[in-house]
Each structure stands twice: as C-alpha cells, then as structure tokens.
Amino acid sequence: MTSISLLIYYRWVKWKIPQNVKIHPSAWRDVKAISIIDEKTAGRIIQRMASLGVDPEPRQGDCDSRTVVTLNKKGYRVKRLKCTDTFRYRIFYSYNRKTGIVCIYCIVPRDDDTYDENSWHYKRIKQLYRQWGECK
C-alpha cells in the first residue's frame, strides 16, 4: 500500500469508527507502525477497535494482566483487549459505562515488556487517562 493510499484508508477508517470510540492519535501512530510491518494485522486491529463501540466489554475472559490490575488498584479504570485474530498485540483502553465512551490509549506488541510497570506504554496509559479531555 502506498503512503497516499494508506492515508486515504485511515481517513476512511476514522469515518467508520463508531462515534463513542475515541482513539488517541498516538494509538493511530501505533496502528500505522504495525501496518508498515503487517497490513493485514493492522486491519484486524482497526476492526477490533471499531467493534469496541458496539461491544465494549467483549466476553473473552477477564483481564488479569499485571498492568491492568495495578492500574485499576491505582484508580485508572483501564482494560485490555486481547486481539483474538492476532495474539501478538494488545489494545489498552477504558470504557465509561455512564457515557458509553470507549477511549483507546495504545496498541502494544505482546512481549516481555507488555505487562511491565516501568514500560513506556504503562506510563503513556497513566498520563492519557489523567489528561485526555475527551475521556475524563
């Protein structure tokens, strides 16, 4: 996919994302980076993000990752979506039941750092949770 067609694709996709799903620009950058390596996987991740607007709490089993458990204990109501078609990535997001808003913070490759409290995405999730105006 050329850079121009990729840009058109992302604009089209943003138009198709349900209005109750807010995707932070840094999460879009994550998707774009993934698409450079594997366009099919990036497409599946986008489908998963869109599906959160319809089913924000998919029944894939409760998340017991250290990152989510620790963040929740500290007052950050964050969830993690396991991408079933592509187990190599995790989508970290929050869901406000009162407003129905889903806020996607980042897409993280599953590796040794995925659940580390000192990882860059752990810090990003905390910062965005506190500061992202649309998702407060």
C-alpha positions as protocol buffer text, in pm:
chain_id: "A"
residue {
  index: 1
  type: MET
  ca { x: 0 y: 0 z: 0 }
}
residue {
  index: 2
  type: THR
  ca { x: 146 y: 338 z: -93 }
}
residue {
  index: 3
  type: SER
  ca { x: 165 y: 619 z: 161 }
}
residue {
  index: 4
  type: ILE
  ca { x: -113 y: 808 z: -20 }
}
residue {
  index: 5
  type: SER
  ca { x: -348 y: 509 z: -26 }
}
residue {
  index: 6
  type: LEU
  ca { x: -262 y: 440 z: 338 }
}
residue {
  index: 7
  type: LEU
  ca { x: -359 y: 797 z: 428 }
}
residue {
  index: 8
  type: ILE
  ca { x: -689 y: 766 z: 240 }
}
residue {
  index: 9
  type: TYR
  ca { x: -752 y: 432 z: 411 }
}
residue {
  index: 10
  type: TYR
  ca { x: -701 y: 574 z: 760 }
}
residue {
  index: 11
  type: ARG
  ca { x: -930 y: 869 z: 687 }
}
residue {
  index: 12
  type: TRP
  ca { x: -1196 y: 627 z: 562 }
}
residue {
  index: 13
  type: VAL
  ca { x: -1150 y: 405 z: 867 }
}
residue {
  index: 14
  type: LYS
  ca { x: -1180 y: 700 z: 1105 }
}
residue {
  index: 15
  type: TRP
  ca { x: -1511 y: 779 z: 937 }
}
residue {
  index: 16
  type: LYS
  ca { x: -1629 y: 420 z: 1000 }
}
residue {
  index: 17
  type: ILE
  ca { x: -1524 y: 409 z: 1368 }
}
residue {
  index: 18
  type: PRO
  ca { x: -1836 y: 445 z: 1590 }
}
residue {
  index: 19
  type: GLN
  ca { x: -1874 y: 788 z: 1747 }
}
residue {
  index: 20
  type: ASN
  ca { x: -1847 y: 652 z: 2101 }
}
residue {
  index: 21
  type: VAL
  ca { x: -1494 y: 521 z: 2029 }
}
residue {
  index: 22
  type: LYS
  ca { x: -1219 y: 777 z: 2084 }
}
residue {
  index: 23
  type: ILE
  ca { x: -878 y: 674 z: 1956 }
}
residue {
  index: 24
  type: HIS
  ca { x: -584 y: 878 z: 2074 }
}
residue {
  index: 25
  type: PRO
  ca { x: -353 y: 1000 z: 1794 }
}
residue {
  index: 26
  type: SER
  ca { x: -66 y: 805 z: 1948 }
}
residue {
  index: 27
  type: ALA
  ca { x: -274 y: 485 z: 1918 }
}
residue {
  index: 28
  type: TRP
  ca { x: -325 y: 566 z: 1549 }
}
residue {
  index: 29
  type: ARG
  ca { x: 53 y: 601 z: 1520 }
}
residue {
  index: 30
  type: ASP
  ca { x: 84 y: 254 z: 1674 }
}
residue {
  index: 31
  type: VAL
  ca { x: -151 y: 116 z: 1407 }
}
residue {
  index: 32
  type: LYS
  ca { x: 39 y: 292 z: 1130 }
}
residue {
  index: 33
  type: ALA
  ca { x: 367 y: 148 z: 1257 }
}
residue {
  index: 34
  type: ILE
  ca { x: 215 y: -201 z: 1265 }
}
residue {
  index: 35
  type: SER
  ca { x: 80 y: -155 z: 911 }
}
residue {
  index: 36
  type: ILE
  ca { x: 434 y: -100 z: 782 }
}
residue {
  index: 37
  type: ILE
  ca { x: 524 y: -448 z: 903 }
}
residue {
  index: 38
  type: ASP
  ca { x: 191 y: -626 z: 850 }
}
residue {
  index: 39
  type: GLU
  ca { x: -106 y: -454 z: 684 }
}
residue {
  index: 40
  type: LYS
  ca { x: -341 y: -745 z: 747 }
}
residue {
  index: 41
  type: THR
  ca { x: -276 y: -738 z: 1121 }
}
residue {
  index: 42
  type: ALA
  ca { x: -321 y: -359 z: 1130 }
}
residue {
  index: 43
  type: GLY
  ca { x: -656 y: -403 z: 955 }
}
residue {
  index: 44
  type: ARG
  ca { x: -767 y: -659 z: 1212 }
}
residue {
  index: 45
  type: ILE
  ca { x: -666 y: -428 z: 1495 }
}
residue {
  index: 46
  type: ILE
  ca { x: -871 y: -147 z: 1340 }
}
residue {
  index: 47
  type: GLN
  ca { x: -1169 y: -383 z: 1314 }
}
residue {
  index: 48
  type: ARG
  ca { x: -1126 y: -469 z: 1682 }
}
residue {
  index: 49
  type: MET
  ca { x: -1111 y: -104 z: 1781 }
}
residue {
  index: 50
  type: ALA
  ca { x: -1431 y: -35 z: 1584 }
}
residue {
  index: 51
  type: SER
  ca { x: -1605 y: -336 z: 1742 }
}
residue {
  index: 52
  type: LEU
  ca { x: -1547 y: -188 z: 2088 }
}
residue {
  index: 53
  type: GLY
  ca { x: -1810 y: 74 z: 2001 }
}
residue {
  index: 54
  type: VAL
  ca { x: -2072 y: -200 z: 1979 }
}
residue {
  index: 55
  type: ASP
  ca { x: -1934 y: -440 z: 2240 }
}
residue {
  index: 56
  type: PRO
  ca { x: -1702 y: -251 z: 2478 }
}
residue {
  index: 57
  type: GLU
  ca { x: -1672 y: -543 z: 2717 }
}
residue {
  index: 58
  type: PRO
  ca { x: -1614 y: -849 z: 2499 }
}
residue {
  index: 59
  type: ARG
  ca { x: -1654 y: -1182 z: 2674 }
}
residue {
  index: 60
  type: GLN
  ca { x: -1303 y: -1309 z: 2620 }
}
residue {
  index: 61
  type: GLY
  ca { x: -1239 y: -1367 z: 2986 }
}
residue {
  index: 62
  type: ASP
  ca { x: -1139 y: -1117 z: 3248 }
}
residue {
  index: 63
  type: CYS
  ca { x: -812 y: -939 z: 3213 }
}
residue {
  index: 64
  type: ASP
  ca { x: -571 y: -1042 z: 3484 }
}
residue {
  index: 65
  type: SER
  ca { x: -260 y: -878 z: 3343 }
}
residue {
  index: 66
  type: ARG
  ca { x: -32 y: -712 z: 3595 }
}
residue {
  index: 67
  type: THR
  ca { x: -54 y: -384 z: 3408 }
}
residue {
  index: 68
  type: VAL
  ca { x: -433 y: -364 z: 3419 }
}
residue {
  index: 69
  type: VAL
  ca { x: -461 y: -495 z: 3775 }
}
residue {
  index: 70
  type: THR
  ca { x: -201 y: -246 z: 3902 }
}
residue {
  index: 71
  type: LEU
  ca { x: -353 y: 47 z: 3712 }
}
residue {
  index: 72
  type: ASN
  ca { x: -700 y: -40 z: 3843 }
}
residue {
  index: 73
  type: LYS
  ca { x: -571 y: -53 z: 4201 }
}
residue {
  index: 74
  type: LYS
  ca { x: -433 y: 299 z: 4150 }
}
residue {
  index: 75
  type: GLY
  ca { x: -769 y: 427 z: 4024 }
}
residue {
  index: 76
  type: TYR
  ca { x: -711 y: 402 z: 3649 }
}
residue {
  index: 77
  type: ARG
  ca { x: -1010 y: 209 z: 3511 }
}
residue {
  index: 78
  type: VAL
  ca { x: -828 y: 57 z: 3216 }
}
residue {
  index: 79
  type: LYS
  ca { x: -900 y: -264 z: 3027 }
}
residue {
  index: 80
  type: ARG
  ca { x: -704 y: -469 z: 2782 }
}
residue {
  index: 81
  type: LEU
  ca { x: -847 y: -626 z: 2472 }
}
residue {
  index: 82
  type: LYS
  ca { x: -679 y: -939 z: 2353 }
}
residue {
  index: 83
  type: CYS
  ca { x: -691 y: -942 z: 1975 }
}
residue {
  index: 84
  type: THR
  ca { x: -805 y: -1296 z: 1908 }
}
residue {
  index: 85
  type: ASP
  ca { x: -710 y: -1295 z: 1542 }
}
residue {
  index: 86
  type: THR
  ca { x: -369 y: -1159 z: 1624 }
}
residue {
  index: 87
  type: PHE
  ca { x: -239 y: -1258 z: 1962 }
}
residue {
  index: 88
  type: ARG
  ca { x: 78 y: -1059 z: 1904 }
}
residue {
  index: 89
  type: TYR
  ca { x: -83 y: -729 z: 2011 }
}
residue {
  index: 90
  type: ARG
  ca { x: -288 y: -592 z: 2299 }
}
residue {
  index: 91
  type: ILE
  ca { x: -521 y: -292 z: 2285 }
}
residue {
  index: 92
  type: PHE
  ca { x: -532 y: -96 z: 2611 }
}
residue {
  index: 93
  type: TYR
  ca { x: -850 y: 108 z: 2656 }
}
residue {
  index: 94
  type: SER
  ca { x: -1102 y: 234 z: 2909 }
}
residue {
  index: 95
  type: TYR
  ca { x: -1480 y: 223 z: 2899 }
}
residue {
  index: 96
  type: ASN
  ca { x: -1713 y: 463 z: 3079 }
}
residue {
  index: 97
  type: ARG
  ca { x: -2042 y: 282 z: 3138 }
}
residue {
  index: 98
  type: LYS
  ca { x: -2230 y: 606 z: 3213 }
}
residue {
  index: 99
  type: THR
  ca { x: -2138 y: 781 z: 2889 }
}
residue {
  index: 100
  type: GLY
  ca { x: -2072 y: 474 z: 2673 }
}
residue {
  index: 101
  type: ILE
  ca { x: -1739 y: 624 z: 2566 }
}
residue {
  index: 102
  type: VAL
  ca { x: -1452 y: 390 z: 2481 }
}
residue {
  index: 103
  type: CYS
  ca { x: -1105 y: 550 z: 2490 }
}
residue {
  index: 104
  type: ILE
  ca { x: -823 y: 364 z: 2319 }
}
residue {
  index: 105
  type: TYR
  ca { x: -482 y: 458 z: 2458 }
}
residue {
  index: 106
  type: CYS
  ca { x: -234 y: 235 z: 2282 }
}
residue {
  index: 107
  type: ILE
  ca { x: -169 y: -85 z: 2091 }
}
residue {
  index: 108
  type: VAL
  ca { x: 121 y: -281 z: 2232 }
}
residue {
  index: 109
  type: PRO
  ca { x: 309 y: -578 z: 2090 }
}
residue {
  index: 110
  type: ARG
  ca { x: 296 y: -869 z: 2328 }
}
residue {
  index: 111
  type: ASP
  ca { x: 647 y: -926 z: 2457 }
}
residue {
  index: 112
  type: ASP
  ca { x: 844 y: -921 z: 2782 }
}
residue {
  index: 113
  type: ASP
  ca { x: 761 y: -551 z: 2836 }
}
residue {
  index: 114
  type: THR
  ca { x: 386 y: -578 z: 2777 }
}
residue {
  index: 115
  type: TYR
  ca { x: 299 y: -606 z: 3145 }
}
residue {
  index: 116
  type: ASP
  ca { x: 595 y: -424 z: 3297 }
}
residue {
  index: 117
  type: GLU
  ca { x: 504 y: -129 z: 3523 }
}
residue {
  index: 118
  type: ASN
  ca { x: 815 y: 57 z: 3406 }
}
residue {
  index: 119
  type: SER
  ca { x: 732 y: 23 z: 3036 }
}
residue {
  index: 120
  type: TRP
  ca { x: 667 y: 321 z: 2809 }
}
residue {
  index: 121
  type: HIS
  ca { x: 307 y: 221 z: 2741 }
}
residue {
  index: 122
  type: TYR
  ca { x: 225 y: 185 z: 3111 }
}
residue {
  index: 123
  type: LYS
  ca { x: 339 y: 544 z: 3161 }
}
residue {
  index: 124
  type: ARG
  ca { x: 152 y: 658 z: 2848 }
}
residue {
  index: 125
  type: ILE
  ca { x: -172 y: 495 z: 2966 }
}
residue {
  index: 126
  type: LYS
  ca { x: -148 y: 667 z: 3305 }
}
residue {
  index: 127
  type: GLN
  ca { x: -74 y: 1006 z: 3151 }
}
residue {
  index: 128
  type: LEU
  ca { x: -350 y: 985 z: 2891 }
}
residue {
  index: 129
  type: TYR
  ca { x: -601 y: 860 z: 3148 }
}
residue {
  index: 130
  type: ARG
  ca { x: -537 y: 1171 z: 3359 }
}
residue {
  index: 131
  type: GLN
  ca { x: -501 y: 1428 z: 3082 }
}
residue {
  index: 132
  type: TRP
  ca { x: -706 y: 1327 z: 2777 }
}
residue {
  index: 133
  type: GLY
  ca { x: -1002 y: 1566 z: 2799 }
}
residue {
  index: 134
  type: GLU
  ca { x: -1245 y: 1366 z: 2582 }
}
residue {
  index: 135
  type: CYS
  ca { x: -1207 y: 1065 z: 2808 }
}
residue {
  index: 136
  type: LYS
  ca { x: -1241 y: 1210 z: 3156 }
}
